[in-house]
Amino acid sequence: MAKYVTDEITKLIGTETEPVTWDVERGAIRRFAEALGDSNPLYTDEKAARHSRFGGIIAPPTFYRSLPAARRISIPNLPSRGLDGGSEWEFFVPLRPGDRITVTTRLVEVREAEGRLGTMVFTTNETRYVNQLGELCATQRTTGIFY
């Protein structure tokens, strides 16, 4: 018998956050790359980047982490302690200066399992990053573990 994952919670699967849109700025890309200590000219040198297969400056793949969704789907009555269970990323189209990226997050799974610490609840959210041309740039699947 389910302790936490009730019919009310199961009905939340498929719920999506309101979209949030972010502008990708050249200076933000440069500062992000500098903060990482990444000297790849694709991120900072227009002349070098124009001669690449990308034809211009792009953002580092981890730049997506600076474009958060507005919020996560609120799930009531979960255990109070939580852990980040990790993320899986897929990249499709690079981010470029001038892009407008719309971010949404959808709850795709909630399940519970018994573990050494008792009942645990696993949540999976999928965040989508779509540019102004309607192209899917990346997806992130994130697992949360509550116990």
Backbone as JSON Lines, residues from 0, in Angstrom:
{"i":0,"aa":"M","n":[0.84,-1.19,0.0],"ca":[0.0,0.0,0.0],"c":[0.89,1.25,0.0]}
{"i":1,"aa":"A","n":[0.55,2.2,-0.86],"ca":[1.34,3.42,-1.0],"c":[1.21,4.27,0.26]}
{"i":2,"aa":"K","n":[2.35,4.75,0.72],"ca":[2.38,5.59,1.91],"c":[2.31,7.06,1.54]}
{"i":3,"aa":"Y","n":[2.99,7.44,0.43],"ca":[3.05,8.84,0.02],"c":[2.42,9.11,-1.34]}
{"i":4,"aa":"V","n":[2.59,8.2,-2.28],"ca":[2.13,8.43,-3.65],"c":[0.66,8.05,-3.74]}
{"i":5,"aa":"T","n":[-0.17,9.04,-3.53],"ca":[-1.62,8.87,-3.56],"c":[-2.17,9.16,-4.96]}
{"i":6,"aa":"D","n":[-3.46,8.92,-5.16],"ca":[-4.1,9.27,-6.43],"c":[-3.95,10.76,-6.71]}
{"i":7,"aa":"E","n":[-4.06,11.58,-5.66],"ca":[-3.92,13.04,-5.81],"c":[-2.55,13.39,-6.39]}
{"i":8,"aa":"I","n":[-1.52,12.72,-5.91],"ca":[-0.16,12.98,-6.39],"c":[0.03,12.4,-7.79]}
{"i":9,"aa":"T","n":[-0.49,11.22,-8.05],"ca":[-0.38,10.61,-9.38],"c":[-1.01,11.51,-10.44]}
{"i":10,"aa":"K","n":[-2.08,12.22,-10.1],"ca":[-2.74,13.12,-11.05],"c":[-1.86,14.31,-11.42]}
{"i":11,"aa":"L","n":[-0.82,14.58,-10.63],"ca":[0.09,15.7,-10.94],"c":[1.06,15.35,-12.07]}
{"i":12,"aa":"I","n":[1.22,14.05,-12.38],"ca":[2.13,13.65,-13.45],"c":[1.64,14.28,-14.76]}
{"i":13,"aa":"G","n":[2.55,14.9,-15.47],"ca":[2.22,15.6,-16.71],"c":[2.03,17.1,-16.51]}
{"i":14,"aa":"T","n":[1.93,17.53,-15.25],"ca":[1.79,18.96,-14.96],"c":[3.06,19.68,-15.37]}
{"i":15,"aa":"E","n":[2.89,20.87,-15.96],"ca":[4.03,21.63,-16.46],"c":[4.03,23.02,-15.84]}
{"i":16,"aa":"T","n":[5.23,23.54,-15.59],"ca":[5.35,24.89,-15.05],"c":[5.0,25.92,-16.12]}
{"i":17,"aa":"E","n":[4.73,27.13,-15.68],"ca":[4.58,28.23,-16.62],"c":[5.92,28.47,-17.3]}
{"i":18,"aa":"P","n":[5.93,28.8,-18.59],"ca":[7.21,29.05,-19.26],"c":[7.89,30.3,-18.75]}
{"i":19,"aa":"V","n":[9.22,30.26,-18.72],"ca":[10.05,31.4,-18.37],"c":[11.01,31.59,-19.53]}
{"i":20,"aa":"T","n":[11.18,32.83,-19.99],"ca":[12.05,33.1,-21.14],"c":[13.25,33.92,-20.71]}
{"i":21,"aa":"W","n":[14.42,33.51,-21.21],"ca":[15.69,34.15,-20.88],"c":[16.39,34.58,-22.16]}
{"i":22,"aa":"D","n":[17.03,35.72,-22.14],"ca":[17.87,36.18,-23.24],"c":[19.3,35.71,-23.02]}
{"i":23,"aa":"V","n":[19.89,35.16,-24.05],"ca":[21.28,34.71,-23.98],"c":[22.15,35.85,-24.51]}
{"i":24,"aa":"E","n":[22.99,36.39,-23.65],"ca":[23.82,37.54,-24.0],"c":[25.28,37.12,-24.15]}
{"i":25,"aa":"R","n":[25.95,37.72,-25.12],"ca":[27.36,37.43,-25.38],"c":[28.21,37.62,-24.12]}
{"i":26,"aa":"G","n":[27.99,38.72,-23.39],"ca":[28.76,38.98,-22.18],"c":[28.54,37.91,-21.12]}
{"i":27,"aa":"A","n":[27.31,37.43,-21.01],"ca":[27.01,36.38,-20.03],"c":[27.73,35.08,-20.4]}
{"i":28,"aa":"I","n":[27.78,34.78,-21.7],"ca":[28.5,33.59,-22.15],"c":[29.99,33.72,-21.8]}
{"i":29,"aa":"R","n":[30.57,34.87,-22.09],"ca":[31.99,35.1,-21.81],"c":[32.27,34.97,-20.31]}
{"i":30,"aa":"R","n":[31.45,35.64,-19.49],"ca":[31.67,35.59,-18.03],"c":[31.5,34.17,-17.5]}
{"i":31,"aa":"F","n":[30.53,33.43,-18.03],"ca":[30.31,32.06,-17.6],"c":[31.53,31.2,-17.93]}
{"i":32,"aa":"A","n":[32.03,31.32,-19.15],"ca":[33.22,30.55,-19.54],"c":[34.43,30.93,-18.69]}
{"i":33,"aa":"E","n":[34.59,32.22,-18.43],"ca":[35.71,32.67,-17.59],"c":[35.58,32.11,-16.17]}
{"i":34,"aa":"A","n":[34.36,32.1,-15.64],"ca":[34.15,31.58,-14.28],"c":[34.5,30.09,-14.21]}
{"i":35,"aa":"L","n":[34.27,29.38,-15.31],"ca":[34.62,27.95,-15.35],"c":[36.11,27.73,-15.6]}
{"i":36,"aa":"G","n":[36.8,28.79,-16.03],"ca":[38.2,28.64,-16.41],"c":[38.33,27.96,-17.77]}
{"i":37,"aa":"D","n":[37.28,28.04,-18.6],"ca":[37.27,27.39,-19.9],"c":[37.69,28.39,-20.97]}
{"i":38,"aa":"S","n":[38.84,28.2,-21.56],"ca":[39.38,29.15,-22.54],"c":[39.04,28.77,-23.98]}
{"i":39,"aa":"N","n":[38.08,27.89,-24.17],"ca":[37.68,27.49,-25.52],"c":[37.27,28.73,-26.31]}
{"i":40,"aa":"P","n":[37.9,29.01,-27.45],"ca":[37.58,30.22,-28.22],"c":[36.16,30.22,-28.77]}
{"i":41,"aa":"L","n":[35.49,29.09,-28.81],"ca":[34.09,29.06,-29.26],"c":[33.2,29.92,-28.37]}
{"i":42,"aa":"Y","n":[33.63,30.14,-27.14],"ca":[32.81,30.87,-26.17],"c":[33.17,32.35,-26.07]}
{"i":43,"aa":"T","n":[34.34,32.75,-26.6],"ca":[34.78,34.13,-26.36],"c":[35.38,34.84,-27.56]}
{"i":44,"aa":"D","n":[35.82,34.13,-28.56],"ca":[36.56,34.73,-29.67],"c":[35.75,34.62,-30.96]}
{"i":45,"aa":"E","n":[35.1,35.73,-31.34],"ca":[34.22,35.73,-32.52],"c":[34.95,35.3,-33.79]}
{"i":46,"aa":"K","n":[36.15,35.81,-33.98],"ca":[36.9,35.48,-35.2],"c":[37.18,33.98,-35.28]}
{"i":47,"aa":"A","n":[37.68,33.41,-34.2],"ca":[37.97,31.97,-34.18],"c":[36.68,31.15,-34.3]}
{"i":48,"aa":"A","n":[35.64,31.58,-33.61],"ca":[34.37,30.84,-33.62],"c":[33.72,30.85,-35.01]}
{"i":49,"aa":"R","n":[33.91,31.94,-35.77],"ca":[33.33,32.01,-37.13],"c":[33.93,30.96,-38.05]}
{"i":50,"aa":"H","n":[35.15,30.53,-37.78],"ca":[35.81,29.53,-38.61],"c":[35.52,28.11,-38.13]}
{"i":51,"aa":"S","n":[34.68,27.97,-37.13],"ca":[34.32,26.64,-36.61],"c":[33.09,26.11,-37.35]}
{"i":52,"aa":"R","n":[32.74,24.89,-37.06],"ca":[31.54,24.31,-37.67],"c":[30.27,24.99,-37.19]}
{"i":53,"aa":"F","n":[30.36,25.78,-36.09],"ca":[29.19,26.48,-35.57],"c":[28.98,27.83,-36.22]}
{"i":54,"aa":"G","n":[30.01,28.38,-36.86],"ca":[29.88,29.64,-37.57],"c":[29.79,30.87,-36.68]}
{"i":55,"aa":"G","n":[30.07,30.73,-35.4],"ca":[30.03,31.86,-34.48],"c":[30.09,31.39,-33.05]}
{"i":56,"aa":"I","n":[30.04,32.37,-32.15],"ca":[30.12,32.07,-30.72],"c":[28.92,31.24,-30.28]}
{"i":57,"aa":"I","n":[29.19,30.27,-29.42],"ca":[28.16,29.48,-28.77],"c":[28.43,29.49,-27.26]}
{"i":58,"aa":"A","n":[27.45,29.05,-26.5],"ca":[27.6,28.96,-25.05],"c":[28.09,27.56,-24.66]}
{"i":59,"aa":"P","n":[28.83,27.47,-23.55],"ca":[29.2,26.13,-23.05],"c":[27.93,25.35,-22.72]}
{"i":60,"aa":"P","n":[27.94,24.04,-22.87],"ca":[26.74,23.26,-22.57],"c":[26.21,23.47,-21.15]}
{"i":61,"aa":"T","n":[27.11,23.69,-20.2],"ca":[26.66,23.89,-18.81],"c":[26.0,25.25,-18.59]}
{"i":62,"aa":"F","n":[26.02,26.13,-19.59],"ca":[25.37,27.44,-19.49],"c":[23.87,27.29,-19.22]}
{"i":63,"aa":"Y","n":[23.28,26.18,-19.63],"ca":[21.85,25.94,-19.37],"c":[21.53,26.04,-17.88]}
{"i":64,"aa":"R","n":[22.49,25.7,-17.03],"ca":[22.25,25.76,-15.58],"c":[21.99,27.18,-15.11]}
{"i":65,"aa":"S","n":[22.35,28.18,-15.91],"ca":[22.09,29.57,-15.53],"c":[20.73,30.05,-16.01]}
{"i":66,"aa":"L","n":[19.94,29.18,-16.63],"ca":[18.61,29.52,-17.17],"c":[17.54,28.72,-16.43]}
{"i":67,"aa":"P","n":[17.27,29.03,-15.18],"ca":[16.36,28.19,-14.39],"c":[14.9,28.34,-14.8]}
{"i":68,"aa":"A","n":[14.14,27.31,-14.54],"ca":[12.69,27.37,-14.68],"c":[12.15,28.19,-13.52]}
{"i":69,"aa":"A","n":[10.92,28.65,-13.63],"ca":[10.33,29.49,-12.58],"c":[10.22,28.74,-11.26]}
{"i":70,"aa":"R","n":[9.82,27.47,-11.32],"ca":[9.62,26.68,-10.11],"c":[9.52,25.22,-10.5]}
{"i":71,"aa":"R","n":[9.5,24.37,-9.51],"ca":[9.24,22.94,-9.73],"c":[7.75,22.7,-9.44]}
{"i":72,"aa":"I","n":[7.27,21.56,-9.86],"ca":[5.9,21.17,-9.54],"c":[5.85,20.87,-8.05]}
{"i":73,"aa":"S","n":[4.92,21.48,-7.35],"ca":[4.79,21.26,-5.92],"c":[4.05,19.96,-5.66]}
{"i":74,"aa":"I","n":[4.68,19.07,-4.91],"ca":[4.08,17.78,-4.57],"c":[3.84,17.77,-3.06]}
{"i":75,"aa":"P","n":[2.58,17.67,-2.64],"ca":[2.29,17.72,-1.2],"c":[2.69,16.45,-0.45]}
{"i":76,"aa":"N","n":[2.98,16.63,0.83],"ca":[3.16,15.53,1.78],"c":[4.32,14.59,1.48]}
{"i":77,"aa":"L","n":[5.38,15.11,0.88],"ca":[6.56,14.27,0.69],"c":[7.35,14.21,1.99]}
{"i":78,"aa":"P","n":[8.17,13.17,2.17],"ca":[9.06,13.17,3.33],"c":[9.9,14.45,3.35]}
{"i":79,"aa":"S","n":[10.32,14.85,4.53],"ca":[10.96,16.17,4.69],"c":[12.41,16.23,4.21]}
{"i":80,"aa":"R","n":[13.11,15.11,4.17],"ca":[14.51,15.12,3.75],"c":[14.61,14.78,2.27]}
{"i":81,"aa":"G","n":[15.52,15.47,1.56],"ca":[15.64,15.23,0.13],"c":[17.07,15.23,-0.35]}
{"i":82,"aa":"L","n":[17.29,14.53,-1.44],"ca":[18.61,14.45,-2.08],"c":[18.45,14.7,-3.58]}
{"i":83,"aa":"D","n":[19.48,15.22,-4.18],"ca":[19.53,15.33,-5.63],"c":[19.97,13.98,-6.16]}
{"i":84,"aa":"G","n":[19.1,13.33,-6.92],"ca":[19.4,12.01,-7.46],"c":[20.13,12.05,-8.79]}
{"i":85,"aa":"G","n":[20.48,13.26,-9.26],"ca":[21.24,13.39,-10.49],"c":[20.41,13.89,-11.66]}
{"i":86,"aa":"S","n":[21.11,14.21,-12.73],"ca":[20.48,14.72,-13.94],"c":[21.07,14.03,-15.16]}
{"i":87,"aa":"E","n":[20.24,13.9,-16.18],"ca":[20.68,13.42,-17.49],"c":[20.35,14.51,-18.48]}
{"i":88,"aa":"W","n":[21.3,14.85,-19.34],"ca":[21.13,15.91,-20.31],"c":[21.21,15.35,-21.72]}
{"i":89,"aa":"E","n":[20.43,15.96,-22.63],"ca":[20.57,15.74,-24.06],"c":[20.66,17.11,-24.7]}
{"i":90,"aa":"F","n":[21.63,17.28,-25.6],"ca":[21.84,18.55,-26.27],"c":[21.56,18.39,-27.76]}
{"i":91,"aa":"F","n":[20.8,19.35,-28.31],"ca":[20.4,19.26,-29.71],"c":[20.89,20.44,-30.55]}
{"i":92,"aa":"V","n":[20.7,21.65,-30.06],"ca":[21.06,22.87,-30.78],"c":[21.85,23.76,-29.83]}
{"i":93,"aa":"P","n":[23.03,24.25,-30.23],"ca":[23.81,25.09,-29.3],"c":[23.12,26.43,-29.04]}
{"i":94,"aa":"L","n":[23.37,26.97,-27.86],"ca":[22.9,28.31,-27.52],"c":[23.84,29.32,-28.14]}
{"i":95,"aa":"R","n":[23.26,30.41,-28.65],"ca":[24.04,31.46,-29.29],"c":[23.66,32.82,-28.71]}
{"i":96,"aa":"P","n":[24.57,33.78,-28.77],"ca":[24.21,35.13,-28.33],"c":[23.0,35.62,-29.13]}
{"i":97,"aa":"G","n":[22.06,36.23,-28.42],"ca":[20.84,36.73,-29.07],"c":[19.68,35.76,-29.01]}
{"i":98,"aa":"D","n":[19.93,34.51,-28.65],"ca":[18.82,33.56,-28.52],"c":[17.9,33.96,-27.37]}
{"i":99,"aa":"R","n":[16.63,33.65,-27.53],"ca":[15.64,33.77,-26.45],"c":[15.21,32.34,-26.14]}
{"i":100,"aa":"I","n":[15.54,31.89,-24.94],"ca":[15.31,30.5,-24.56],"c":[14.14,30.43,-23.58]}
{"i":101,"aa":"T","n":[13.15,29.63,-23.94],"ca":[12.0,29.42,-23.07],"c":[12.18,28.08,-22.35]}
{"i":102,"aa":"V","n":[12.02,28.14,-21.03],"ca":[12.27,26.98,-20.16],"c":[10.96,26.55,-19.5]}
{"i":103,"aa":"T","n":[10.65,25.28,-19.61],"ca":[9.5,24.7,-18.89],"c":[9.95,23.4,-18.23]}
{"i":104,"aa":"T","n":[9.29,23.06,-17.14],"ca":[9.57,21.8,-16.44],"c":[8.26,21.05,-16.27]}
{"i":105,"aa":"R","n":[8.32,19.74,-16.53],"ca":[7.14,18.87,-16.44],"c":[7.46,17.7,-15.52]}
{"i":106,"aa":"L","n":[6.52,17.39,-14.63],"ca":[6.66,16.22,-13.77],"c":[6.34,14.99,-14.6]}
{"i":107,"aa":"V","n":[7.3,14.04,-14.7],"ca":[7.09,12.87,-15.54],"c":[6.92,11.57,-14.76]}
{"i":108,"aa":"E","n":[7.35,11.55,-13.49],"ca":[7.2,10.32,-12.72],"c":[7.28,10.61,-11.23]}
{"i":109,"aa":"V","n":[6.46,9.89,-10.46],"ca":[6.55,9.88,-9.0],"c":[6.33,8.43,-8.59]}
{"i":110,"aa":"R","n":[7.29,7.89,-7.84],"ca":[7.15,6.52,-7.36],"c":[7.78,6.4,-5.99]}
{"i":111,"aa":"E","n":[7.38,5.38,-5.27],"ca":[8.0,5.16,-3.97],"c":[8.56,3.75,-3.88]}
{"i":112,"aa":"A","n":[9.55,3.6,-3.02],"ca":[10.21,2.32,-2.82],"c":[10.7,2.25,-1.39]}
{"i":113,"aa":"E","n":[10.84,1.04,-0.89],"ca":[11.38,0.83,0.44],"c":[12.9,0.76,0.37]}
{"i":114,"aa":"G","n":[13.55,1.41,1.32],"ca":[15.01,1.4,1.38],"c":[15.46,1.21,2.82]}
{"i":115,"aa":"R","n":[16.75,1.29,3.05],"ca":[17.3,1.11,4.39],"c":[16.77,2.16,5.37]}
{"i":116,"aa":"L","n":[16.43,3.35,4.84],"ca":[15.94,4.42,5.71],"c":[14.42,4.49,5.78]}
{"i":117,"aa":"G","n":[13.77,3.48,5.21],"ca":[12.31,3.48,5.2],"c":[11.79,3.78,3.8]}
{"i":118,"aa":"T","n":[10.58,4.33,3.75],"ca":[9.96,4.63,2.46],"c":[10.62,5.85,1.82]}
{"i":119,"aa":"M","n":[10.98,5.71,0.55],"ca":[11.57,6.8,-0.22],"c":[10.65,7.12,-1.39]}
{"i":120,"aa":"V","n":[10.59,8.39,-1.77],"ca":[9.82,8.82,-2.93],"c":[10.8,9.37,-3.96]}
{"i":121,"aa":"F","n":[10.68,8.89,-5.18],"ca":[11.52,9.33,-6.29],"c":[10.65,10.16,-7.24]}
{"i":122,"aa":"T","n":[11.11,11.35,-7.56],"ca":[10.41,12.2,-8.53],"c":[11.33,12.42,-9.73]}
{"i":123,"aa":"T","n":[10.75,12.46,-10.9],"ca":[11.5,12.77,-12.11],"c":[10.83,13.94,-12.8]}
{"i":124,"aa":"N","n":[11.62,14.98,-13.07],"ca":[11.15,16.16,-13.8],"c":[11.95,16.27,-15.09]}
{"i":125,"aa":"E","n":[11.28,16.71,-16.15],"ca":[11.97,16.97,-17.41],"c":[11.87,18.46,-17.72]}
{"i":126,"aa":"T","n":[13.03,19.09,-17.87],"ca":[13.09,20.51,-18.22],"c":[13.48,20.61,-19.68]}
{"i":127,"aa":"R","n":[12.73,21.44,-20.42],"ca":[12.96,21.64,-21.86],"c":[13.42,23.08,-22.1]}
{"i":128,"aa":"Y","n":[14.4,23.23,-22.97],"ca":[14.95,24.53,-23.35],"c":[14.71,24.7,-24.85]}
{"i":129,"aa":"V","n":[13.85,25.66,-25.22],"ca":[13.45,25.85,-26.61],"c":[13.81,27.28,-27.03]}
{"i":130,"aa":"N","n":[14.42,27.42,-28.22],"ca":[14.82,28.76,-28.67],"c":[13.68,29.48,-29.39]}
{"i":131,"aa":"Q","n":[13.93,30.71,-29.78],"ca":[12.93,31.57,-30.41],"c":[12.47,31.04,-31.76]}
{"i":132,"aa":"L","n":[13.18,30.09,-32.34],"ca":[12.79,29.48,-33.61],"c":[11.94,28.23,-33.4]}
{"i":133,"aa":"G","n":[11.67,27.92,-32.12],"ca":[10.89,26.72,-31.8],"c":[11.73,25.46,-31.78]}
{"i":134,"aa":"E","n":[13.06,25.59,-31.85],"ca":[13.94,24.43,-31.85],"c":[14.22,23.98,-30.42]}
{"i":135,"aa":"L","n":[14.09,22.69,-30.18],"ca":[14.46,22.13,-28.88],"c":[15.98,22.12,-28.79]}
{"i":136,"aa":"C","n":[16.52,22.89,-27.85],"ca":[17.97,23.01,-27.69],"c":[18.54,21.93,-26.78]}
{"i":137,"aa":"A","n":[17.82,21.65,-25.68],"ca":[18.31,20.66,-24.72],"c":[17.16,20.2,-23.84]}
{"i":138,"aa":"T","n":[17.33,19.02,-23.25],"ca":[16.42,18.55,-22.2],"c":[17.28,18.09,-21.03]}
{"i":139,"aa":"Q","n":[16.7,18.24,-19.85],"ca":[17.34,17.78,-18.61],"c":[16.31,16.96,-17.84]}
{"i":140,"aa":"R","n":[16.65,15.74,-17.49],"ca":[15.79,14.89,-16.65],"c":[16.46,14.82,-15.28]}
{"i":141,"aa":"T","n":[15.75,15.29,-14.27],"ca":[16.29,15.39,-12.92],"c":[15.52,14.47,-11.99]}
{"i":142,"aa":"T","n":[16.26,13.73,-11.15],"ca":[15.64,12.86,-10.16],"c":[15.82,13.45,-8.77]}
{"i":143,"aa":"G","n":[14.73,13.51,-8.03],"ca":[14.76,13.91,-6.63],"c":[14.43,12.69,-5.77]}
{"i":144,"aa":"I","n":[15.1,12.56,-4.64],"ca":[14.86,11.43,-3.73],"c":[14.48,12.03,-2.37]}
{"i":145,"aa":"F","n":[13.32,11.65,-1.88],"ca":[12.81,12.16,-0.6],"c":[12.65,10.97,0.34]}
{"i":146,"aa":"Y","n":[13.09,11.16,1.6],"ca":[13.03,10.05,2.57],"c":[12.76,10.59,3.97]}
